[in-house]
């Protein structure tokens, strides 16, 4: 019966389909004449509406139901090969007859050739799904009536708007955007970017629309501008960027004859031809096309950042009276840098560079207000030749590179706001510069910043396990800011013609002279830029078993310091080339070359500077001998440890661990020791036990149950899969001797970890009391979750207001999602916690689980914010 029904209506469906295809073809032909991409999207949307209404005359909706457009189709943006997102909205749950009616309609949609994305929901179901999934909620925000009961759609739209929590929506969309950006390496400068999803693409423009709409600022740029959120020039810039990206995506669809949003290499040359771009003497037409794309994407990124901060200020208002003055020019406004008045940079342009330095020098500041971002963006024109010659500005720029924290974030921020390209015109030439080879996955400027990022990671103990040799070398390398200078210039001459290493060496020599570098500093950076390819070339292309090859290489390098610097720069350079370029074999070749060259250079007789790592090991050995332990006893423990352990722990901790574990290295029972710590009312606790997934959570739950606040945690796994974890815990003031407390704690924790069910502890409340300061000055929580170097490993960084039991609550989330903590750096800075976890979690490869995990973490942190008065 059903097949007869389909056959009977087939001629009608085919007629509707033919009319739809004809209308689409006419609109596309018209687009080829006027190149009005936005008009094309509206026309394609209208054609789909007409076809759907015609189809409903053949296969009607159930009585009382409505057909609505959602997502991009809902906002009248239907690209040539995009899905048609539909919602069949029901007044009540369908009976069996109505279910069959709907199934026939959906099958007919496919026959129409429009590839629908269709869902069938009652109003209550749709609202429930919207509450549970931010992606669904966002799509439903764009709902538009197509056919059927208009009042039902209007009622649903009203209910959805009433249900919408603008602040929660802001947090969720921001987290979603950050995770999306992370999938694209947090850069719009990939060589084959996705014009829809990559940072700076169409999705970032849509994010602004969605957030502004949720906050009540309107549905289009004009309405948002009238609300005061945008300036006229910003509206013009955003419209121009949106039109450019819209046309680009249309061209990609038409060129691929399918849904395609990536600017793959195969399309770039053809697109350049369509756009009428011709090659220059130094650049291909496709390179010029892509450079224009990157400039547009950077503009979107800049304005996206400004507008998100503006929306944050609206949704989470902070009175300016709460701002803490830093100096006559800048204020700390709830952890963001604010300017003292609107004309700070016009009155004193020197503050343009200082603004970035101030953030680095104030750990309590982690961003900029919208006011500051706008002021910097509009004041960038003040950076001219005179500005660059000013000795004050030159020293400020050097100090940015010398600061121990925030170097990479600062350089990224300076690039995004067009300050770094203005200050270094040679850098401006590589912004968006393509690299057409088999290796580089990023543009030259993005690759350069990634090199600096990897160099910076060699200085951070939480990353010591990634490249232990690099971390060990960096620990003893003084003035490592010189490496950042070399990295900044190593590829700066690409795209000019000629040898970029030689031209770059000339550029860095001028920079060194202008900025007053000492003779030995200039010699090092010039050498590194000129020879930055030497080590990888020798390691990968020459016979390392030939003594003459090693001798020649060592002669070219000339000194241990140069060798150390070149090795660090080479590893960072290769790591920053692309996610698939580095491998263990390349690492081994470079390491072998390094060790052989070091021996050739005679490090034992010519290098008398002990590295920090060597000093730490020697000092720990001395302390261990004073404990009466033999070398053999020491080696029982040390043979199970790696470089990351020694870099992560102080000398006294290494000696203490060795003393306590030398006779328990292979114990199958937990070994727990505790001792009074140098901080008042605190203990240092060591746990050594066979590792397991829930260990970290179990220990944290124990501390919570015993009212112990964790000040610091260092998690380490030995080569033999034992956990060697060290915690600093704070206890409530008491008259009991700390040594007795330590002994009792060690006994109790040992019993807890030895119990059959160590997780059997009281449920940790999510509404722990906040301090008065935390209630008065709440911190908006942040969560950063990014893939790490190791397989299935992730780096989770959180910042939030501190409260008792927060670490234990996070640990419970880890257990719930079967996440294993590899290492942790837990820091409590006054009322703020900044924790970094390296976790092993193969399940986070699923985007759905990853989002659930991230939102659950946010939920734990947001409980703090939710508990203080508005």
N, C-alpha and C positions, 0 to 999 in steps of 0.2 A: 504494500500500500504506500509506504513512504517513498520507495524508489519510483513508483508511478507518479507520485506528487512532484518529486524533483524533476522528472522527465517532462511533466506537463508544463512546468514553469521555466524550463531551460531556455526557450526562445526569448522570454521576457528578460531573463537575467543576461543573456548574451547581448540583447539590444541595449540594456542599461550599461553594460560593460563597454560596448562599442562607442556609445555616446561619451562615456567617461574618458576613454582613451583618446577620442578625437578632441575633446575639450582640452585635455592635458597637452596634447601635441601642439594645439594652436597657441596655448599660453607659453609653452617653451619656445616656440618659434618667435612669438612676440618679444620674449625675454632676450633672444639673440639680437633683436633690433634695438631695444631700449636699455638693456642691461640693468633693469630695475629688479633686483633680487627680492626685495621685500614684497613688491607687488606680485611677483610670481608666486611666492608662498601663499599670499592671500587668495590668489586665483585658484591654486591647486586645492586649497582648503575648501573654497566655495564649490568647486567641482565635486569633491568628495561628499560634501553635504547634500548636494542635489542627487547624487547617485544613491546615497543611503536612504533618502526620503522616498526615492522611487522604489528602492528594494523593499521598503516597509509596506508598500501597497501590495506587494506580492506575498511577503512574509511578515504580517503585522506583529507588533509587540503585544504581550498580554495586556489585558484591560488594566488601566491605571498605571502602567509602566512608562518609563521615559528612556530615550537614548541620548546620552551626553558624550561630548568630546572632552578628553582630559589630556594632560601633558602638553606637548608641543602643539598637537592638533587642537587642543582646547584654547590655546592662545593664538590660534589662526596662523601658525607657522608650520606648514606642511612641506617638507623638502621633497624633491622628486621621487626618492626611493625610501622615504621614512615609513615606519609603521604608522597605521592609523589607530591611535589609542582611544578605546571606547569603553564606556561604562553603561551597562543596562541596569538602570535603577528601578527597583521594584518597591511597590507600596507595602507588600507583605511577601512572606515566603511562598514560592510557587507550588502549585499542586502538580501532579504527574502530567496532566495535559498541558499545563503552561510550560513545564520543563521541556517537553517534546517540542513545543512551539518555539522556544528559545534556541534549542539545539538546531532546528531547521534553519533558523535565521543566521546563526553563527556559521553553519556550513555554507550557506549561500553567500556570506561575506567573502569567504575564500574563493568561491566561484567568480565573484566580482573582480578578483585580482588586486585587492587593495591591502593584503597582508595585515589583517587587524590584530591589535593587541587588545583583547576583549575580556572584561570581567563582568560577572553578574552578581549583584549585591542588593540586599535590602538596605534601606537608609541606615538602620542600626548596625548592620554588618560593615557597611562602608565606613562609618564613624569609628567603629572598633578597630578596623584594620589601619585607619589613619592614625589612631592613637599609638598603635604598636610599631608602626614602620614609618620613618620619616620620609622615605622615598615615595611611598603611597600617599602620604599626607601632602607632599609637595605637588604630586601629579594632580590630586583632587582639587588643589587650590586653583588650578587653571580650568575648572569645569565650565563647560559651555553647553547650553541646551541645543540639541539638534532636531529632535522629534519627540512626539509623545507628550506626556503631562509636564508642561512647563512649570506648574506650581510645585510639583514634586522636586524638581531640580532646584528651584528657588528655595524651598524649605530646607533641602539638604545643604545648600550653600550657606544659608543663614546658620544652621546648626554647626557646620564645620567651622565657620568664623567664630562662633561663640565658644567652641571647644578649643580653638587654637590658643596656646599660651605663647605669646611673642618671645618671651625670654627663653623658654625651653626650646622653642623652634630655632632661635638664634644659636644657642649652644650646639644643638644637634646638627644644624646645617654647617656651622663652622667646623665641627669635628669631621663631618662628611667631606667637606672641602679639603681639609688638611690631609685626610687619608687619600683622597683622590690625587692631590698634588704629590703625595709621597709615591704613588704608583708611577708617576712620571718624573721621579727624581727631583721633585720640587723645583723644576725649571721649565720655562717655556722654550728653552734653547736646545731641545733635542733635535737631531738632524732630520728626523722624520716625525714632526710633532703631530698631535691630534688637535685639529682646529676647534673641536667641540670640547674635549675633556681636559686637554693639557692646561697647566697654569697659564693664565692670560688669554684663554680661549673663550668661546661662546658661553660655556657653562659658568664661568666667573661673572660674566655680564648678567646671566640669569639669576645667579646667587644674589646680586644686588637687588634685582627686581623682587625676588621672593622675600628677602629680609625686609626691604622697605615696605612691601605690601603687608606683611605680617605685623609690622610696627605701625601701620596706619598712615604711611606717607604717600600712598597712591600706587597706581598700576603701570605707569609709564614714566619716561624720563621727564616729560613736562610737569606732571603732577609732583614727582619727587623734587624737581627743581623749585616749584612753587612752595614746597614745604620748608625750603631753606637748607636742604641736605646737599644740594649741588649748586655750584656757581655756573653762570652762563657758559664760560669757556669749557668747563668740565662737561657740561651737557653736550656741547658741540663735539668735543673730543670723543665722548662715549658713543654718540650717534654715528660719528664717522667710523669708529672702530667696529661697531656692530654691523654697519652696512658692509664694511670690507670683509668681515668674517662671514657674514651671511652669503655674500656673493661667492666667496671662496668655497664654502661648503656646497653651494649649489653646483659650482663648476666641478667639484670632486664627484658628486653624485652623477652628474651627466657624463663625465668622462669615464667613470668606472661602470656606468649602467647598473649600478647597485648602490646600496647604502655604504658609503665610504667617507670617513672623516679624517683619514691620515694623509699627510702630505708626503707620501712615499717617493723615493727617488725617481721611480718610473714616471710619476706625474709632474715632477717639478719643472722639467724642461718644457713639457707641453703646456703647462699652465703659464710659464713665462711668455711663451709664444702667444697664447690667448690674450694675455694682458698687454701685449705689444712691447715687452721689455727686450732690449737688445744687449748683447755682450759688450763689455768694455775691454780695454787693453789688459786689465789685470783680473777681471772677474767674469765668470760665466753669467749668462742671463738668469739661470736658475739661482745662482748665488745672490744676485741682486734682488730677485723675487723674495728669497727667503730672508734676506736682511731686512727688507721692508716688513715682512711678516713679524719678525722678531721685535722690531721697533713698535709695531702696533700691539703685540702681545705684552710688551713691557709697559706700555701706556695703560693697558687694561689692568695689569697687575698693580701698578702704582695707584690708580684711582680706586680699584677694588679694595686695596689696603686702607686708603683714606676713608672711604665710605663705610667700611666695616667698623673702623674705629669711631666714626661719627654715630653709627647706629648703636655701638656699644655704650657710648656716652649717653645716648637717649634712653636705652633700655636699663642700663645700670648706672644711673646718675651719681656723680660724686661732687659734693660741694667744693668749689675752689678754695673755700676757707680751710679745707683739710690739706691743701697742698703744703709741702714742706720746702722752704727755700733752699736751694743748693748754692747759688751765687747770684749776683745781680741779674743774670740772664736766664737762668733755668730753675725750674721747680720740679719736685717729685710729687706727682699727683697719682696716688694709689698705684705706685709701681710703674708709672709711665712718665716719660719726660715731657714737661710742658714748658712753654716759653713765658717769660715774665710779662711781656706785652707783644702786641701784634707786629711791631716794627723792629724787633730785636735784630734781625739779620740786615735790614736796610740800614739801621743805625751803626752796626758793627759787623760787617761781612765776615770777619775772622771767626765769628761764632758758628759759622756754617760747618766747619770741620770740628770745632770744639764740641758741638752738639753730640756727635758720635762718640767722641772721647769721654764725655761726661757719663754716657751710659755705661761704657766699659769700666769706668772708675767707681761706679756706684752699683754694687751688686743688688741693691734693692730695686733697681730700675730694669725692666725687661722689655720696654717698648716705648713708643711715642704716641702722644695724643693726636687726634685728627688735626687739631690746631697746629701742632708742631710740624706734622707731615705736610700739611698744606703750605705752611710758611716756608719750609725748606724747598718744596717743589717749585714754588713761584719765585724764590730768591736765587735759584741756581744760576740765573743769568748774570749774577754778580761775580761769578768766578771767571776772571779774565786773566790776561798776561800779568797784570800788576798783582793780582791776588796770588798767582802762582809764584811770583818772585818774592813775596813777603816772607822774610825769615821766620816770623811767628807761625805762619801757615805751614811752612816746610817742617818745622819742628813738631807741630801738632800732628801732621801726617805720620811722621816717623814714630811719634809716641803711640799712635793708634796701633802700629805694627809691633811695638815693644810691650804693650800691655799683656799681662798674663792671661786675661780672660776676654772672651767675646770677639776675637779677631775675625773669625769667619762670618759670624752674624753681622758684624759691623761692615765688612767689605760688601757683603750681599746687600745690606740695606743701602749703603752708599751707591752701589751700582743701580739698584732698583729706582732710587730717587735721582739718578743721573748726576750725582755728585762726583763719584770716582771718574767717570768718563770726562767730566768737565775739568777736573783737577789734573788728570793725566791724559792729554790729548792723544798720546800714542795708544792708550788703552781704548779710547773711544773708537779707534779705527778697527778694533777686533770685536766690538760688540755686535753680536749676530753674524760674525764671520764664519762661514761654513768651512768644514774640513772634509773634502771628498777623498776619503781613503777607506781602507778596510778595517780601520782600528777605532778611530774616534767616533764616539756616539753623541758628542756634544759640540756646540760651537766653541770657538777659541776662548772667548771670555768666560763661558761657563766651565770649560775644562780647567782654565787657570784657577778659578775660585775653588774648584774641587781638589786641585793639587794642594792648595794652601790648607784646605780642610783636612786632607789626609796627613799632611805634615803636622798639623795641630793635634790630630788624634794620637800621634806618637808621643805627645807630651802628657797625655791624660791616662792616669792609671787604670781607669775603667775599661780602656781599650788595649791594655798591655797584652792581653791574651791573643789579640789578632796578629800582631807582628812583634813577637818578643825581642828579636834582635834590634829592630828599629827603635823600639821603646827603650831598650838598654843603651843604645848609642845616644839617643836624644837626651837621656837622663844626665849624661856627662858632657853635653854639647853646650857651651856657653854662647850667649847672644844668638839664640836660634831664630830671632827675628830676621837675621840676615837670610835665612832660608826662605822666609816669606817674600822678601824683596826679590830674590832670585826666581822664585816661582811666579811672581807677578810679571816678570819680564821674559821668562824663558821662551814663550811663544808669541811675544807681543809684536814681532815683525812679520808674522804670517800674513800672506796675501799681498805683500808689497812687491814680490819678485826678488830674486837673489836668495842668498843663504840666510834664512831667518835667524839662525844662531849667531852669525856674525853681526847682522844688523841689530839684533836684540842686545848683544854685548855692548855695542856702541850706545844704544839707548840707556842701558843701565849704568854705563860709565858716566853719562851726562847727569843722570839722576843722582848718582853718588856724589858727584862734584857739587851739584846744586844743593844737595841736602847735607853737605858737610860730613860725609862718611870718612872715617880714618883710612889710611893707606892700606892696612891689612884687610879692612872690611871691604873696601873697593876691590881689592885683588880677588877676594873670595867670590863676591857676587858676579864679577865679570867672568871669572873662570867657570862658575856654575852655569851661567847663561850660555856661554860660548861652547861648553862641553857637555851640556845636559843630556845629549844623546850618546855620549861616549860609552858609558858603562853598559847600557842595554845593548848597544851595537857589538861590543866585545863579547859580552856574556852569551848572546844569542847567535853570533855569527862566526866566532873564532874558537879555536881549539884550546880549551882551558887546561889541557894536560901538557901543553907546550910551554916550558919555562920562559922561552923568549917572548911569548905572547903576554905572559904575566909581567915580565920585567919591563916590557915596553909600556904596558898600561900603567904600571906603578910609576914609571918615569914621567909619563904624561900627567899623572895626578900630582905627584911631587911631595905630598905630605899626608900624615894621618888625618889631620883636620879636614883637608880637602876630600880625602877618601870618605870619611864619615859623612860629610855634607853631600857629596855626590851620590852616595848610596841611598841616603834618606830621600833626596830629591828624585832619584830614579824610581824608587819603589812607589813614591807618592804619584809621580807622573804616570806610571803604567796603571796604577790602581784607578786614577782619574780618567783614563782613556775611555773606558766603557765597562759595563758590569760583567762582560764575558771575556775580557782580555787577559786579566790576571789568572794565573793558575800555579799550582804547586811546582811544576817543572821550571817555569820562569823564575819563581822565587828561589829554587835551589841553585840555579845557574848564577844568579846574582849573588847569593850568599856565598857560594864557593869562590867566586871571583873576589868578593870582598875579603874573605879570610886569607886567600892566597896573596892578594896584593898587600894586605896588612902585614903579613909575615915578611914579604919582600922589602917592605919599607922599614922593617926593623923596629916594630912598635915597642919591643921590650927594652930597647936601649935609647931610643930617641924620644919616646913619649913618656914623660914622667908624671903626667896628669892622670890621677886616678878618677875613674868615673864614679858617679854617685852610687851606682849599683855595686861596683867593686868595694867601695868604702863600706857600704852597708853590710855586705857579706863578710868582710874582714872584721868589722866591729862586732857583728853577731858571733863570729867564730871565737873572738876573744872572750866575750861574755860566757859563751858555752864552756870554754876551757875553765873559766873561773867557777863554774858550777860543778866542775870535777868530771865532766863527760869526756870520753875519748873521741878521737876522730871517727872511729868506726860507729860509735853510737850516734854521733851527729849525722853521718852519712846515711844511717838507717832511715832517718826522716827526710833529709835533703834530697835523696835520690828519687823521692816520690813527688818533688815539687818542681815547678818550672819558673822561668824568669818573671812571669806575671805575678807570681806569689811574692817574690822578693821585692818587686817594684811597688807592690800594693801594701806591704807591711813595714812598720818601723823596726829598727834594730832590736829594741827591747822585746817586741812581740815575737820576732823570729826566734830569739833566744829562749823566750818563755815557752813557745810552742814546742821547740826542740827538746827542752828540758822535760816537759810533761809527756811527750809522745814517744820518746826514743825506745821505750819498752812496750809500746802499745800500737805500733804501726799497723799491725794486721789484726787488731782486736775486732771481734764480731759484736761487741757490746759498746754502747755509747761511752765516750770519755768526755766528761764535762769538768772544766776547771773555772774558777772565778777568783778575782782578786780586786782589792780596792783600786780605783783609778785616780788619776791626778785631778780630775774634776770633782768638786765637792759633792757628796751624796751620790756617788756613782760607782758602778762596778764594771770591770771588764770580764766578759764571759767568753770562754772558748768551748766550742762543741766540735768533737771529732767522732764521726760515725759513718758507717756505710751510707752512701747517698741514696735518697729516695725522693719521689716527686713531691710529697707533702711535707718534707722536712722543714722548710722555711716557714710554712704556715703553722706547723705544729709548734715551733719555737716561739713564733710571734704570739700565738694564742696563749702559750704559757706565760709569757711576759705580761700580756694584758690581764690574765686571770690573777696575777700576783702584783698588779698595780705598778708595774715597772715600765717606764717610758723609754723607748729606744731612741738614743741620740745618734748612734752611728752603727752601721752594719757592714761587714766586709765578708762576702761569701766567696768561697773558693772550693774548687774540686780538684783533688790531687790526680796524679797520673794513674793511680790505682782505684779511682772512682770512690774515694772517700771525701765526705764533706769536711772541710776545715773552716768553720765559720767563727767570726769574732764579732761580738756585740759590745757596745757601751750602753749601759742602761742606767737610768736615773731612778732612785728610790725616794720615797717620802722621808723627810728629816726624822731621825729617830735617835734615841740614846744608846741603841745597841751597837756594839763594836762592829765596824765594817768588815773585819776579818771573819767574825762569826756569821754575819749576814752572807758573806761570800761563800762560806762553807755550806751553810744551810741551802743557799740557792743552788749550788752545784749538786748537792744530794737530791733536791726535789726535782731538778730538771733531768737528772740522770734517770730517776724513777719514772718520770713522765715519758721520756723517750723510749724507755724499755718496756712500757706498758703495751698490751696487745692493741689497744685502741687509743693512741695518743691524741687523737682529735676530739676525744670526748671531754670537751670543756664547755663552760657556759657560752651561750650565743653572744657574740659581741654586738652591742648596741650601735646603731648608726647615728645616734643623737647625743653623743658625748658632750659634756659641758664645754663651752668655749671660754677662753679668758676674756676679761673686759676689753682688752685691746683688740682681740680678734673680732668681737662683736661690733666694736666701733669702726674698725678698719678692715672689713672683710676683703679677702683676695679672691678675685675671679679665678677659679681653677683652670688649669691648662693640662692637656694630655697630648703628648707626642709619641706616636707609635710608628716606627720605621723598620724596614728590614735591615738586618745586620749582615756581617760578612759570612758567618757560618751558615751552613744549611739549616733551614727551618728556625733560624734565630732572629730575634727581634730586639730592638732597643726601645724600652718604654721609659719615657721621662715625664714626671708629673710635678706640678707645682700647685700648692693649695695652702689654705690656712691650716695651721697645726691644731691638732686636738688629740687627747689621749685615745689610744687604740686605733688610730688611723692606719698605721702600718699593718696591724693585725687584720683589719678589715680588708685592706688590699690583698693581703696574703690569702684570706678566705676566697676572694674572687679568683686568685690564681688556682686554688684547689678546685673550685667549681668548674673552671674551664680547662682543667688538666694542664696547666701551664707550669713548667719547671723553671725555677730561678737558677740561672747559671752564676750570676754575680750581681751584687747590688751595691750601690753607693747611696747611703741614706744620710741626708744632711738636714739639720734643723737650724734655720737661721732666724732666731728670734721667734716671731709668730708664724713664720713661713717654713714650709718643708719643700725641699727640692730633692726628689729621689730619682735615681736612675737604675733601672733593672735591665740586665741582659737576660732574656728568657728564651727557652726552647719550646716552641709550640707549632708543630706541623699543621695543626688544625686551623691556624689563623690564615692559611692559604685560601680558605673559604671566605669570600668577602662577607657573606652573611654572618658567619661566626665572628669574624674580625670586628664587624660593626657592633655586634651584640657585646663582645668583650669590651670594646672601647666605651660604649654607652654605659655599661655596668660600672666601669672604672669612674667615668664621669659622675654616675649616680652616687657613688660613695663619696666623691669629693664634693659634689654639689649639695649633699646633705648638710655640709657645714654652712654654705651660703643660705640654704633654705631656713636655717634655724635662727638667723639673726634678724632683728627688726629692720624694716625698710625705712 
